[in-house]
């Protein structure tokens, strides 16, 4: 199962896949720290989560 992590900055959009929840959360938080906007995680079931919803994955 793959989690997709995406976001954009002035240079363009990035979409990355991660195998685990922990890896997806780590990459999403890294993108936020690097100034990326519109950072999202898409779960294997197609649910789209925004940064204020990331804690739902940790529960």
C-alpha positions in Angstrom: 0.0 0.0 0.0 1.3 3.4 -0.9 0.8 6.8 0.7 1.2 9.7 -1.7 2.6 13.0 -0.3 2.4 16.2 -2.4 2.9 19.9 -2.2 4.2 22.8 -4.2 6.6 25.7 -4.0 7.8 28.3 -6.4 9.7 25.8 -8.5 6.6 23.6 -9.0 4.8 20.6 -7.6 6.2 17.5 -6.0 4.4 14.1 -5.6 6.2 11.4 -3.7 5.1 7.9 -2.6 5.9 6.3 0.8 5.3 2.8 2.0 4.3 3.5 5.6 2.2 6.1 7.6 5.3 7.1 9.5 7.3 7.8 6.4 4.5 9.7 4.8 4.1 11.9 7.9 7.8 12.5 8.1 8.0 13.6 4.4 4.9 15.8 4.7 6.3 17.6 7.7 9.7 18.0 6.0 7.9 19.6 3.0 6.1 22.0 5.3 9.3 23.0 7.1 10.9 23.6 3.7 8.1 26.1 2.8 6.0 23.9 0.6 2.3 24.9 0.3 -0.8 22.8 -0.2 0.9 19.8 1.4 -1.4 16.8 1.4 -1.2 13.1 2.1 -3.4 10.7 0.1 -4.0 7.4 1.9 -4.2 4.0 0.1 -8.0 4.3 0.3 -8.0 7.6 -1.4 -8.6 9.8 1.6 -6.9 13.2 1.2 -5.5 14.7 4.5 -4.4 18.3 5.0 -1.8 19.3 7.6 -4.4 19.9 10.3 -5.7 16.4 9.8 -2.3 14.5 9.9 -3.0 13.5 13.5 -5.8 11.2 12.3 -3.0 9.0 10.8 -1.2 8.8 14.1 -4.2 7.6 16.1 
